[in-house]
Amino acid sequence: MIETSNPEIDVNQLMERVRREAGRLRSNAQIVSSPGANARRPILPIVPEPLAAPPLTLSHPIDPAQNRTEEKLQKARGMIEVSTSIPKMFRRLFRRQGGFNRATLETVTSLAKSDLKLQKRVRELTTAMEQQSQWTHLLVEQRQTESAWMRAAGALISSLEERLSSATAATEQLPALRSQLEGHGQHLQNLQTQWERQTEHLKSLQARMGQLEQHGQHLRNLQVQVDRQGEHSLVWREESHRNTEHLRALQEQNDRLGVHLQNVQGEINQRAQHLHEYQQLLLRLEERQLNDAIYIKRQISHQAMRLQQAGSPHLSVDALPSQSENSARADWHAHDLDTFYLSFENHFRGERAEIKRRVRFYLPFLQSAFAGVSGRPILDLGCGRGEWLELLREEGLEAAGVDLNPAMISQCAERGLAATHADAVDYLRSQADESLGAVTGFHIIEHLPLATLINLCAEALRVLKPGGLVICESPNCKNLMVGACNFNVDPTHRNPIYPETAEFILNTQGFEKIQLEYLTPVDTSSVAGSDEMPAALHRLLYGPQDFAVIGRKPDRR
C-alpha cells in the first residue's frame, strides 16, 4: 500500500493527473466512419479487458525516533555540564565523560539506522513510480483502442438505425395496404350483391309489365271519371270563393270589434282613474268633515262658555276674576287645545290605513309573549285615534287604551273601541300587580319629562305579568332630518329620546332581553342623486325615521 503521508511524493495528486490525462485523450478522440459505407456488417475491433492498477508493496512507515534522539542528546549534555557554583578549575573533575560518549554513540547509531530506512523507502517509491508510469502508458493505449471501437460502433449503430427506420416505415404501411385490400374485397362483395339484386329486379319488372298494362286500362277509365268530376269542381270553386268572401267580411268585423274593445278598455281605465280621484276626494272630504265637526264642537264649547260668562254677575274692568271663573276658563282653553291637537293629528299623522300597516310590525312580538289572550290583556298608553286598538281588535286580541285628550277618546268611542280618558301614569297606578300581558305606547315618550317617563316604565314593570312586553315607539333622532327638522313639527314634543337612552331606562327599571328596532326608512326613489352619496351620509339623512324599544319582564325564578 502507498504511504500517502510522505511529503516528498503525493500519490493522490499523481492519480488525479492520470485521470485528467485519460479524460483529455477520450475527449480528443474523433469518430470515424466504417471502412465501407455499403458493407453489410461492419467488423468491430476486439477491445481488451481493462488493465488493473499494479499492486504497490511498501514497508512500514519510517519512524525516525526523533524524540528518543533528542532525549539522548539532552542526557549527554547533562552529563558534561557542571554547575557554575563550582570553580572552573575543578569542574572537569565532576564531568562524566564515559556516559556522554555512550549517549553520543547511541544517538549516532539511531541516526544511521534512520538514514538507512529512508534510503530504502526512496528506492521503493521510485520503483512504485516506474510501475505507475508504465500502467498509465498502457491505460492510454487501451483508451485509444476503446475510442476506435466506439467510432466503429457508432457507424454500425447509424447503419442499423437507418435500416430500422426503413423497416418501421414499411411496417407502418402494412395496415393501410391491409385496409385497402379489405376495402376492395368488400367492394367486390357489394358488387356481387348488387348484381344479384338487379337480376331479381329485372324478373320482378317483367312480372309487373303485365300488371301495368292492366293499370293502363284502369287509368283510361279513371280519366273518363276525372273529366266528369271536372264539371263538379267548377261548381265547388264558385262555392269556395263565396266562403272566402264571407270569411273576409268576418275578419273585418273582428278588427272593428278589437278597436271597439280597445276604446272600451281606455274608457274603463279612465273611469278607474276618475274613481281613484273620487276616492281621494272622499277621503279629503271625510277629513274635512271631521275637522269641521271638531271645529263646530269647539265653537259650541266656546259659545257655552260665553253664555256661562253672560249669566254671571257683571264685573268691572278693574275687578279680578273669581277662582271658579279662572278654573272654567282654564278647562275651556284645555278643551280647545284638545280639539286643536286632534285636527293636528288628522293633518300630519297620516291616513288610518297607513298607520295600521306600520304598526302591524309588532304583532309577532305580542304573539311570542301570548299578549292579548284571555287573562293577558294589552294596554295602549296615549291611544290617540285608536288605529292600534282597531288592528288588535281585527286580530282577535283583547286590548284597551287610555288617553288624556277627550277628543281622541271620542274618536275611539265612535268606532266602538275601549278607551279611557285619564293620565297614563295615574291609570297604570290604578291597575293591579301582574294584571297585563303587554303595555304599548306609540309616540308618547317624547312628550314626557324624564321623571314621568321613569315612573311610567316602573309602573309598567309592576302591572305586567312575568314574560310580559313593553313596547315604546318614538322618532329616531339619529336621522338628522328627523332630529333637526321633522321632530319640531309637533309643538307638543319636549325633546327627542336617544334610542340607546330609552334602552338604558328600561334596563335600569328591571326589564330584560331589550332590543332596538329601527323603522320607516325614507323613500329615496324620487330624491335625485341620493344613490351617489356616501353610505354613511345616506344613512344619516335618509335612514329610519322611527325606532322602537322592546323589553320583557323577567319570568319568576
C-alpha positions as CSV (number, residue, x, y, z in Angstrom):
1,M,0.0,0.0,0.0
2,I,1.3,3.5,-0.9
3,E,2.2,5.7,2.1
4,T,0.4,9.0,1.2
5,S,1.7,10.8,4.2
6,N,5.3,11.1,2.7
7,P,5.9,14.8,2.0
8,E,8.2,14.0,-1.0
9,I,5.6,12.1,-3.1
10,D,1.8,12.8,-3.2
11,V,0.1,9.7,-4.7
12,N,-3.3,11.4,-4.7
13,Q,-2.1,14.2,-6.8
14,L,-0.4,11.7,-9.1
15,M,-3.7,9.8,-9.6
16,E,-5.6,13.0,-10.3
17,R,-3.2,13.8,-13.0
18,V,-3.6,10.4,-14.5
19,R,-7.4,10.8,-14.6
20,R,-7.2,14.2,-16.2
21,E,-4.9,12.9,-18.9
22,A,-7.2,10.0,-19.7
23,G,-10.2,12.3,-19.9
24,R,-8.4,14.6,-22.3
25,L,-7.5,11.7,-24.5
26,R,-11.1,10.5,-24.5
27,S,-12.5,14.0,-25.4
28,N,-10.0,14.4,-28.3
29,A,-11.0,11.1,-29.9
30,Q,-12.7,11.7,-33.2
31,I,-15.5,9.5,-34.6
32,V,-14.6,7.9,-37.9
33,S,-16.9,6.2,-40.4
34,S,-16.8,2.5,-41.1
35,P,-14.4,1.2,-43.7
36,G,-17.1,0.7,-46.3
37,A,-20.4,2.6,-46.4
38,N,-22.1,-0.2,-48.3
39,A,-20.7,-3.0,-46.1
40,R,-23.4,-5.3,-44.8
41,R,-21.9,-5.9,-41.4
42,P,-19.0,-3.6,-40.2
43,I,-16.4,-5.6,-38.2
44,L,-15.6,-4.1,-34.8
45,P,-12.1,-4.4,-33.3
46,I,-11.6,-6.6,-30.2
47,V,-11.4,-4.5,-27.1
48,P,-9.1,-5.9,-24.4
49,E,-10.1,-6.2,-20.9
50,P,-9.4,-3.1,-18.7
51,L,-6.0,-3.1,-17.1
52,A,-5.9,-3.3,-13.3
53,A,-3.6,-1.0,-11.5
54,P,-0.3,-2.7,-10.4
55,P,-0.1,-3.5,-6.7
56,L,2.3,-1.5,-4.6
57,T,4.0,-3.0,-1.6
58,L,5.8,-0.7,0.8
59,S,7.3,-1.4,4.1
60,H,6.0,0.0,7.4
61,P,6.1,3.8,7.8
62,I,9.6,5.1,8.8
63,D,9.8,6.3,12.4
64,P,13.0,8.4,12.7
65,A,12.7,8.3,16.5
66,Q,13.4,12.0,16.7
67,N,12.0,12.2,20.3
68,R,14.3,9.5,21.6
69,T,17.3,11.0,19.9
70,E,16.5,14.4,21.5
71,E,16.2,12.7,24.8
72,K,19.6,11.0,24.4
73,L,21.3,14.3,23.3
74,Q,19.8,16.1,26.3
75,K,21.0,13.4,28.6
76,A,24.6,13.5,27.2
77,R,24.6,17.3,27.5
78,G,23.6,17.0,31.2
79,M,26.5,14.6,31.8
80,I,29.2,17.1,30.7
81,E,27.7,20.3,32.0
82,V,28.7,21.3,35.6
83,S,27.1,23.8,37.8
84,T,28.6,27.4,37.7
85,S,28.9,27.3,41.5
86,I,31.9,25.0,41.2
87,P,35.1,26.8,40.4
88,K,36.2,26.4,36.8
89,M,39.4,24.7,37.6
90,F,37.6,21.9,39.4
91,R,34.8,21.4,37.0
92,R,36.5,18.8,34.9
93,L,36.6,16.6,37.9
94,F,32.8,16.5,38.1
95,R,32.2,15.7,34.3
96,R,31.0,12.1,33.3
97,Q,32.8,11.7,30.0
98,G,32.1,8.0,29.7
99,G,28.3,8.3,29.9
100,F,28.4,11.2,27.5
101,N,30.4,9.2,24.9
102,R,27.9,6.3,25.2
103,A,24.9,8.6,24.7
104,T,26.6,10.2,21.7
105,L,27.3,6.8,20.1
106,E,23.7,5.7,20.7
107,T,22.5,8.8,19.0
108,V,24.7,8.4,16.0
109,T,23.7,4.8,15.7
110,S,20.0,5.7,15.8
111,L,20.6,8.4,13.1
112,A,22.4,5.9,10.9
113,K,19.5,3.4,11.1
114,S,17.0,6.1,10.3
115,D,19.1,7.1,7.3
116,L,19.1,3.5,6.0
117,K,15.4,3.2,6.4
118,L,14.9,6.5,4.4
119,Q,17.1,5.3,1.6
120,K,15.1,2.0,1.4
121,R,11.8,4.0,1.3
122,V,13.1,6.2,-1.5
123,R,14.0,3.2,-3.6
124,E,10.6,1.6,-3.0
125,L,8.8,4.8,-4.0
126,T,11.0,5.1,-7.2
127,T,10.0,1.5,-8.1
128,A,6.3,2.3,-7.5
129,M,6.5,5.5,-9.7
130,E,8.0,3.4,-12.5
131,Q,5.2,0.8,-12.2
132,Q,2.6,3.6,-12.2
133,S,4.1,5.3,-15.2
134,Q,4.1,2.0,-17.2
135,W,0.5,1.3,-16.1
136,T,-0.5,4.8,-17.2
137,H,1.0,4.3,-20.6
138,L,-0.8,1.0,-21.0
139,L,-4.1,2.7,-19.9
140,V,-3.7,5.4,-22.5
141,E,-3.2,2.8,-25.2
142,Q,-6.2,1.0,-24.1
143,R,-8.3,4.2,-24.1
144,Q,-7.2,4.8,-27.7
145,T,-8.3,1.3,-28.6
146,E,-11.6,1.9,-26.9
147,S,-12.0,5.2,-28.9
148,A,-11.5,3.4,-32.2
149,W,-14.0,0.8,-31.1
150,M,-16.6,3.5,-30.2
151,R,-16.1,5.1,-33.6
152,A,-16.7,1.8,-35.4
153,A,-19.7,1.0,-33.1
154,G,-21.2,4.5,-33.8
155,A,-21.1,3.8,-37.6
156,L,-22.7,0.4,-37.1
157,I,-25.4,1.9,-34.9
158,S,-26.1,4.6,-37.5
159,S,-26.4,1.9,-40.2
160,L,-28.7,-0.1,-38.0
161,E,-30.9,2.9,-37.2
162,E,-31.3,3.7,-41.0
163,R,-32.4,0.1,-41.7
164,L,-34.6,0.1,-38.6
165,S,-36.3,3.3,-39.8
166,S,-36.9,2.0,-43.3
167,A,-38.3,-1.2,-41.8
168,T,-40.5,0.8,-39.4
169,A,-41.9,2.8,-42.4
170,A,-42.7,-0.3,-44.3
171,T,-44.4,-1.8,-41.2
172,E,-46.5,1.4,-40.8
173,Q,-47.7,1.0,-44.4
174,L,-48.9,-2.6,-43.9
175,P,-52.1,-1.7,-42.1
176,A,-53.0,0.8,-44.9
177,L,-52.4,-1.9,-47.5
178,R,-54.4,-4.4,-45.5
179,S,-57.3,-2.0,-45.2
180,Q,-57.2,-1.3,-48.9
181,L,-57.3,-5.0,-49.7
182,E,-60.2,-5.4,-47.3
183,G,-62.0,-2.5,-48.9
184,H,-61.5,-4.0,-52.4
185,G,-62.8,-7.3,-51.1
186,Q,-65.9,-5.7,-49.6
187,H,-66.5,-3.7,-52.8
188,L,-66.4,-6.9,-54.8
189,Q,-68.9,-8.5,-52.4
190,N,-71.2,-5.4,-52.7
191,L,-71.0,-5.6,-56.5
192,Q,-71.9,-9.3,-56.3
193,T,-74.9,-8.5,-54.1
194,Q,-76.0,-5.7,-56.4
195,W,-75.8,-7.9,-59.4
196,E,-78.0,-10.5,-57.8
197,R,-80.5,-7.8,-56.7
198,Q,-80.5,-6.4,-60.3
199,T,-81.3,-9.8,-61.6
200,E,-84.2,-10.2,-59.2
201,H,-85.4,-6.7,-60.0
202,L,-85.4,-7.4,-63.7
203,K,-87.5,-10.5,-63.1
204,S,-89.9,-8.5,-60.9
205,L,-90.1,-5.8,-63.7
206,Q,-91.1,-8.4,-66.2
207,A,-93.8,-9.6,-63.9
208,R,-95.1,-6.1,-63.4
209,M,-95.2,-5.2,-67.1
210,G,-98.4,-7.3,-67.4
211,Q,-99.8,-5.6,-64.3
212,L,-99.0,-2.1,-65.9
213,E,-101.0,-3.0,-69.0
214,Q,-103.9,-3.7,-66.8
215,H,-103.4,-0.5,-64.8
216,G,-103.3,1.4,-68.1
217,Q,-106.7,0.3,-69.0
218,H,-107.9,1.2,-65.5
219,L,-106.3,4.7,-65.9
220,R,-108.2,5.3,-69.1
221,N,-111.4,4.5,-67.2
222,L,-110.4,6.9,-64.4
223,Q,-109.7,9.6,-67.0
224,V,-113.2,9.4,-68.1
225,Q,-114.4,9.8,-64.5
226,V,-112.0,12.7,-63.9
227,D,-113.5,14.6,-66.8
228,R,-116.8,14.1,-65.2
229,Q,-115.5,15.3,-61.9
230,G,-114.1,18.5,-63.5
231,E,-117.5,19.8,-64.2
232,H,-118.4,19.3,-60.4
233,S,-115.1,21.1,-59.4
234,L,-116.1,24.3,-61.1
235,V,-119.2,24.4,-59.0
236,W,-117.1,23.7,-55.9
237,R,-114.7,26.6,-56.7
238,E,-117.5,29.1,-57.0
239,E,-118.8,28.0,-53.6
240,S,-115.3,28.2,-52.1
241,H,-115.0,31.8,-53.4
242,R,-118.2,32.8,-51.8
243,N,-117.0,31.3,-48.5
244,T,-113.7,33.2,-48.7
245,E,-115.6,36.5,-49.2
246,H,-117.7,35.6,-46.1
247,L,-114.5,34.9,-44.0
248,R,-113.0,38.2,-45.2
249,A,-116.1,40.0,-44.0
250,L,-116.0,38.3,-40.6
251,Q,-112.3,39.3,-40.2
252,E,-113.1,42.9,-40.9
253,Q,-115.9,42.7,-38.4
254,N,-113.5,41.2,-35.9
255,D,-111.0,44.0,-36.4
256,R,-113.7,46.6,-35.8
257,L,-114.6,44.7,-32.6
258,G,-110.9,44.8,-31.5
259,V,-110.8,48.6,-32.0
260,H,-114.0,48.9,-30.1
261,L,-112.6,46.8,-27.2
262,Q,-109.6,49.0,-27.1
263,N,-111.7,52.1,-26.8
264,V,-113.8,50.4,-24.1
265,Q,-110.6,49.4,-22.2
266,G,-109.4,53.0,-22.4
267,E,-112.7,54.3,-21.2
268,I,-112.6,51.7,-18.3
269,N,-109.1,52.9,-17.4
270,Q,-110.2,56.5,-17.5
271,R,-113.2,55.7,-15.3
272,A,-110.9,53.8,-12.9
273,Q,-108.7,56.9,-12.7
274,H,-111.7,59.0,-12.0
275,L,-112.9,56.6,-9.4
276,H,-109.5,56.8,-7.7
277,E,-109.7,60.6,-7.8
278,Y,-113.2,60.4,-6.3
279,Q,-111.9,58.1,-3.5
280,Q,-109.1,60.6,-2.7
281,L,-111.7,63.3,-2.8
282,L,-113.9,61.4,-0.4
283,L,-111.0,60.9,1.9
284,R,-110.3,64.6,1.9
285,L,-114.0,65.4,2.4
286,E,-114.1,62.9,5.3
287,E,-111.0,64.6,6.8
288,R,-112.5,68.0,6.2
289,Q,-115.8,66.8,7.7
290,L,-114.0,65.5,10.7
291,N,-112.2,68.8,11.1
292,D,-115.4,70.7,10.6
293,A,-117.0,68.6,13.3
294,I,-114.1,69.3,15.7
295,Y,-114.4,73.0,14.8
296,I,-118.2,73.0,15.5
297,K,-117.7,71.2,18.8
298,R,-115.1,73.8,19.7
299,Q,-117.4,76.7,18.7
300,I,-120.2,75.1,20.7
301,S,-118.0,74.9,23.7
302,H,-116.9,78.4,23.2
303,Q,-120.4,79.7,22.9
304,A,-121.4,77.7,26.0
305,M,-118.5,79.4,27.8
306,R,-119.7,82.8,26.6
307,L,-123.3,82.0,27.8
308,Q,-121.9,81.0,31.1
309,Q,-120.0,84.2,31.4
310,A,-123.1,86.2,30.3
311,G,-125.1,84.6,33.0
312,S,-122.6,85.5,35.7
313,P,-122.6,88.9,37.5
314,H,-121.2,91.8,35.6
315,L,-117.6,92.5,36.6
316,S,-115.8,95.9,36.3
317,V,-112.7,96.3,34.3
318,D,-110.5,96.7,37.4
319,A,-112.1,93.7,39.2
320,L,-110.2,90.4,39.4
321,P,-112.0,87.2,38.2
322,S,-113.0,84.7,40.8
323,Q,-111.3,81.4,41.3
324,S,-114.2,79.4,39.8
325,E,-114.1,81.6,36.7
326,N,-110.4,81.1,36.2
327,S,-110.9,77.3,36.6
328,A,-113.7,77.4,34.0
329,R,-111.6,79.4,31.6
330,A,-108.7,77.0,32.1
331,D,-110.9,74.0,31.3
332,W,-112.2,75.7,28.2
333,H,-108.7,76.5,26.9
334,A,-107.6,72.9,27.7
335,H,-110.6,71.5,25.8
336,D,-109.9,73.9,22.9
337,L,-106.3,72.6,22.7
338,D,-107.6,69.0,22.7
339,T,-109.7,69.6,19.6
340,F,-106.8,71.5,18.1
341,Y,-104.4,68.6,18.6
342,L,-107.0,66.1,17.1
343,S,-107.1,68.3,14.0
344,F,-103.3,68.4,14.0
345,E,-103.1,64.6,14.2
346,N,-105.6,64.3,11.3
347,H,-103.5,66.6,9.2
348,F,-99.9,65.4,10.0
349,R,-100.2,61.8,11.4
350,G,-101.4,60.2,8.1
351,E,-104.2,58.0,7.0
352,R,-105.5,55.3,9.3
353,A,-104.8,52.5,6.8
354,E,-101.1,53.6,6.6
355,I,-100.7,53.8,10.4
356,K,-102.3,50.3,10.8
357,R,-99.9,48.9,8.1
358,R,-96.9,50.3,10.0
359,V,-97.9,49.0,13.5
360,R,-98.6,45.5,12.1
361,F,-94.9,45.0,12.6
362,Y,-95.4,44.5,16.4
363,L,-97.9,41.6,16.1
364,P,-95.3,38.8,16.1
365,F,-93.8,40.2,19.3
366,L,-97.2,40.1,21.1
367,Q,-97.8,36.5,19.8
368,S,-94.5,35.3,21.2
369,A,-95.4,36.8,24.6
370,F,-99.0,35.4,24.5
371,A,-100.2,39.0,25.0
372,G,-103.9,39.8,24.2
373,V,-105.2,36.4,25.1
374,S,-107.6,35.8,27.9
375,G,-106.1,37.0,31.2
376,R,-103.2,38.8,29.5
377,P,-104.8,42.0,28.0
378,I,-102.9,44.8,26.2
379,L,-103.0,48.4,27.4
380,D,-102.1,51.1,24.9
381,L,-100.9,54.4,26.5
382,G,-101.8,57.5,24.5
383,C,-104.0,55.5,22.2
384,G,-104.9,58.7,20.1
385,R,-107.3,58.0,17.3
386,G,-107.2,54.2,18.0
387,E,-105.5,52.8,14.9
388,W,-103.5,50.3,17.0
389,L,-106.6,49.3,19.1
390,E,-108.6,48.8,15.9
391,L,-105.9,46.5,14.5
392,L,-105.7,44.5,17.7
393,R,-109.5,44.0,17.6
394,E,-109.3,42.8,14.0
395,E,-106.6,40.2,15.1
396,G,-108.9,39.0,17.9
397,L,-106.7,40.3,20.7
398,E,-108.0,41.8,24.0
399,A,-106.9,45.4,24.3
400,A,-107.9,48.8,25.8
401,G,-106.5,52.3,25.6
402,V,-106.0,55.4,27.7
403,D,-105.5,59.0,26.6
404,L,-105.6,62.4,28.2
405,N,-107.3,64.0,25.2
406,P,-111.1,63.7,25.4
407,A,-111.4,64.4,21.7
408,M,-109.2,61.4,21.0
409,I,-111.3,59.3,23.3
410,S,-114.4,60.4,21.5
411,Q,-112.9,59.3,18.2
412,C,-112.2,55.8,19.7
413,A,-115.7,55.6,21.2
414,E,-117.3,56.3,17.8
415,R,-115.5,53.2,16.4
416,G,-116.5,51.1,19.4
417,L,-113.0,50.8,20.9
418,A,-112.4,50.5,24.6
419,A,-110.6,53.7,25.6
420,T,-110.5,55.7,28.9
421,H,-109.9,59.4,29.5
422,A,-107.1,59.5,32.1
423,D,-103.5,60.3,32.7
424,A,-101.3,57.4,31.6
425,V,-99.2,57.1,34.8
426,D,-102.3,57.6,37.1
427,Y,-104.1,54.9,35.2
428,L,-101.2,52.5,35.5
429,R,-101.1,53.1,39.2
430,S,-104.7,52.1,39.5
431,Q,-104.1,48.7,37.9
432,A,-103.3,45.6,39.9
433,D,-100.0,43.9,40.1
434,E,-99.2,41.5,37.2
435,S,-102.6,42.1,35.5
436,L,-101.5,42.9,31.9
437,G,-99.8,41.0,29.1
438,A,-98.3,44.0,27.3
439,V,-98.1,47.8,27.7
440,T,-97.6,49.8,24.5
441,G,-97.0,53.5,23.8
442,F,-96.6,54.9,20.3
443,H,-95.0,58.4,20.1
444,I,-95.7,59.2,23.7
445,I,-92.4,59.1,25.5
446,E,-91.1,62.2,23.6
447,H,-93.9,64.2,25.2
448,L,-93.0,63.3,28.8
449,P,-90.5,64.8,31.3
450,L,-87.7,62.4,32.4
451,A,-89.1,61.8,35.9
452,T,-92.5,61.0,34.4
453,L,-91.0,58.6,31.9
454,I,-89.1,56.7,34.5
455,N,-92.2,56.4,36.7
456,L,-94.2,55.2,33.7
457,C,-91.6,52.4,33.0
458,A,-91.5,51.4,36.7
459,E,-95.3,51.2,36.8
460,A,-95.4,49.2,33.5
461,L,-93.0,46.6,35.0
462,R,-95.2,46.3,38.1
463,V,-98.5,45.7,36.2
464,L,-97.1,43.3,33.7
465,K,-97.3,39.6,34.1
466,P,-94.0,37.6,34.0
467,G,-92.8,37.5,30.4
468,G,-95.0,40.5,29.5
469,L,-93.8,43.1,27.0
470,V,-93.4,46.8,27.0
471,I,-93.2,48.5,23.5
472,C,-92.4,52.2,23.0
473,E,-92.1,53.8,19.6
474,S,-90.5,57.3,19.1
475,P,-88.9,59.5,16.4
476,N,-85.3,58.4,15.6
477,C,-83.1,61.4,16.3
478,K,-80.1,59.5,14.6
479,N,-81.8,60.6,11.4
480,L,-80.6,64.2,11.0
481,M,-83.7,65.3,9.1
482,V,-85.9,63.9,11.9
483,G,-83.8,65.2,14.8
484,A,-83.2,68.7,13.4
485,C,-86.3,69.3,11.4
486,N,-89.3,66.8,11.4
487,F,-89.3,66.5,15.2
488,N,-90.2,70.1,15.6
489,V,-93.4,69.8,13.5
490,D,-95.3,68.7,16.6
491,P,-95.3,71.7,19.0
492,T,-96.1,69.4,22.0
493,H,-92.8,67.5,21.7
494,R,-90.5,68.2,24.6
495,N,-87.2,66.6,23.5
496,P,-86.1,63.6,21.4
497,I,-85.2,60.4,23.2
498,Y,-81.9,58.8,22.0
499,P,-82.6,55.1,21.2
500,E,-79.8,53.8,23.5
501,T,-81.1,56.1,26.3
502,A,-84.5,54.5,26.0
503,E,-82.9,51.1,26.2
504,F,-80.9,52.2,29.3
505,I,-84.1,53.4,31.0
506,L,-85.8,50.1,30.5
507,N,-82.7,48.2,31.7
508,T,-82.5,50.2,34.9
509,Q,-86.1,49.6,35.7
510,G,-85.7,45.8,35.6
511,F,-86.6,44.8,32.0
512,E,-84.5,42.2,30.2
513,K,-83.9,41.0,26.6
514,I,-84.2,44.5,25.5
515,Q,-83.9,45.1,21.7
516,L,-84.0,48.2,19.5
517,E,-85.8,48.1,16.1
518,Y,-85.4,50.9,13.5
519,L,-88.4,51.5,11.3
520,T,-89.9,53.6,8.5
521,P,-86.8,54.4,6.3
522,V,-87.1,57.3,3.9
523,D,-88.2,56.5,0.4
524,T,-85.4,58.0,-1.8
525,S,-86.7,56.7,-5.2
526,S,-87.7,60.3,-6.1
527,V,-84.7,62.0,-4.5
528,A,-82.2,62.9,-7.2
529,G,-78.6,62.0,-6.5
530,S,-79.3,60.1,-3.3
531,D,-77.7,56.9,-4.7
532,E,-74.4,58.7,-5.4
533,M,-73.7,60.0,-1.9
534,P,-71.5,58.0,0.6
535,A,-73.3,55.3,2.6
536,A,-72.6,57.0,6.0
537,L,-74.2,60.3,4.8
538,H,-77.1,58.5,3.2
539,R,-77.8,56.7,6.4
540,L,-77.7,60.0,8.4
541,L,-80.1,61.8,6.0
542,Y,-82.4,59.0,4.8
543,G,-82.1,56.3,7.5
544,P,-85.0,55.0,9.6
545,Q,-87.3,57.8,10.8
546,D,-88.7,55.9,13.9
547,F,-87.3,53.4,16.4
548,A,-88.9,51.0,18.9
549,V,-87.6,49.8,22.2
550,I,-89.0,46.4,23.3
551,G,-88.4,45.0,26.8
552,R,-89.6,41.8,28.5
553,K,-90.4,41.4,32.2
554,P,-88.3,38.6,33.7
555,D,-90.1,35.3,34.5
556,R,-90.4,34.1,38.0
557,R,-87.3,32.4,39.4
